[in-house]
Amino acid sequence: MTSTRTVTELSAPVADVATGHLMFARGATHLTIHVDTAMDDLYRARFEGKVPDVHVDGGTVTVRYRASFRPPRGEITLSGRIPWTITGRLGMSDVLAELQDLELRGFEVSGGASRIEARLPRPKDAISIRIGRGSSNVELIRPTGVPIRVRVGAGASKLAVDDFALEAVGGKTDWRSPDYDQAQARYDIDIGGGASKITIRT
């Protein structure tokens, strides 16, 4: 016998919101984040299975997953008409963030994140990216020619930044692109200690 999981769609109008903040209060899993520059809504979401609680307060969209043996698969599409900050707390896994068309103000995931792929946009300013302690299998992909600074906590392993690779990090490491100090539009990336299999590339 085949069971069909319920599909639920959610949205909210962008109205007069000038900036957005997508907040995952209890982590996220099996999720894809898209951007739509022509969309009139602040966000649109589609979940298959048990729906997370989604609360909108101004430009802040808070997604709170519920305890479940079968977490939902979902997609969230953000309005590309306004800049966004994205924050994930309490662990995220199996997340693809396709942010190439977004004006990104910041991106942060807490410790223990795993299997995260973020395709970053071309920044207009210095943008902070933070990956928490103990995260693993994280890939950050940025546009060609965008300078970066990468700071890594002690105990990280299997780190690859462009053509630079480290199997193990004994102490703190601070690596910069050759043109980082002269650039205004750039990424500042902080990776917590104990992280492993982190790739940052174009």
N, C-alpha and C positions, 0 to 999 in steps of 0.2 A: 504494500500500500504506500502511495507517494503522498507526502505532506507538502503543502504549499505555505510558505511563510508570507505573512501579511506585509504589504508595501505601504508605507506612510510617507506623505510629502508635506513639507513644512516650508513657510516663507514669511517674510516681513517686508513692508515697503521701506525704501531708503529714505523717503520724506526729505527732511532738511538736515540729515546726518552728514557731518563733514569728514569724520574719521571713524574707522571701524576697529574693533578689537574682538577677535575670535578666541575665546577662552575655553579650554577643556579642563573642567574642574576635577574630574576623576579619570583622567587618561582617555585614550581612544584606541580602537583597534579595527582592522579591516575597513579602513576609511580612505577615500580619495578626496582631495580638496582641489577644486577647479576655480577658474576665474572667468567671468563673462563681462566684457567691457560695454556691452550693449544692454545689459539687464537693468530693468527698472527697480527690481527688489534689492534690499540690503543683502539678503542671502536667500538661497533656496537649498533645501535639504531633502534627501530621499533615503529612507532607511528600510531595510528588509529584515523583519523580525521585531524584537522588542525595542521600542523606540526610546532613545535617551530623552531626558527632560531638557528642553531648550527654552531658555529665558532671554528675552531681549529687553535691554534697558538703554535707551538712546542708541548709540552705535556699538554697544557691547553685546555680543551674542555669546551666552554662556551655555555650553553643552555639558550635561552631567549624565554620564553613563550609569546604568543601574546594574546591580549584581546579577549575573546570568551565566549559566553553563554554556549558552549559545549566544555570544554577543552578536549584535546586529552587524550586517554589512551596510555601509552607507557611503553617500556622496554628499559633499557640501560645496555649493558654488557661491563664491563671493562676488559682490559687485566690484568691477574694475574701475568704477568712476570715482572711488575715494581711496585714500591710503589705509592700510591695515597693519595692525600688530597681531601676531599669532602666538599664543602661549599654551603649552600643554603641561599639565601637572599630574603627578602620581603615575607616571609611566605611560608610554605610548608604544604601540607595536603595529607592524604591517600597515604603515601609513605612507601614501604617496601624495605629495603636495606639489601640484603643477602651478607654480606661481609666476611664470614668465611674464604674464601681462598685468601683474599687480604692482602698485607702488607700495613696497614693503617698508614699514617703519621699524620692525624688529621681529625676531623669530626665536622662541625659547622653548625647549623641552626639558623636563626635569630628569633626574637620575633614573637609570634603569630602562631607558627607551631602547627599543630594538627594531631592526628592520624598518628604518625610516629612509625615504628618498625624497629630497626636496630639490626641485628645479627652481633656482632663484632668478629673480628679474635683474635687469641692469639697474643698479642703484643711482639715486640722484644725490645722495649725501653719504656720510659715514653711517653704516647700518650695523647694529649689533646682532650677532647670532650666538646663542648659548646652548650647549649640549651638556646635560648633567652628568654627574659621576656615574661610572659603571655602565654607561650606555654602550651598545654594541651594534655592529652592522648598520652604520649610518653613512649615507652618501649625500653630499652637498654638491650640486652642480651649478656653476655660475657661468654667466656669459663670458666669452673670450675677451681678454684684455682688461678685466676688472681686477684691480690689486686687492690683496688680502693680507691680514695679519692673523696668525693662528697661535694662540696660547694654549698649552696643554699641561694638565696637572700631572703630578708624579704617578707612576704605575700604569700609565697608558701603554698600549701595545698595538702593533700592526696599524700604524698611522701612515697614510699616503696623502701628500699634498703636492699636486702637480707632479713634477719629476723627483720630488724629495720624499724619501721613505724611511721610516724608523720601525724596526721590529719591536723595540722596547724603549720606554722612556723612564730613566732612573729618577731624574729630578724634573723640575718644571722646564718646559721648552717654549721658546718664543721665536717664531719664524715669520719673516715678512717677504712679500714680493719685492723685487728690486725697485719698483716705482711706487711703493706704498706711501712713503713719506711725502711725496710730491702730489699725491692724488687727493681730491676732495670726495669723489664718489668711490667708495670702497667698502669692503666688508671686514669687520672685526669679529673674529670667531674665537670663542672660549670653549674649551673642551675639558670637562671635569676629570679628575684623577680616576684611574682604573678603567677608563674607557678602552674599547678594543674594536679593531676592524672599522676604523673611521677613514673614509675617503673623501677628499675635497678636490674637485677637478673642474675643468671647463668642458 
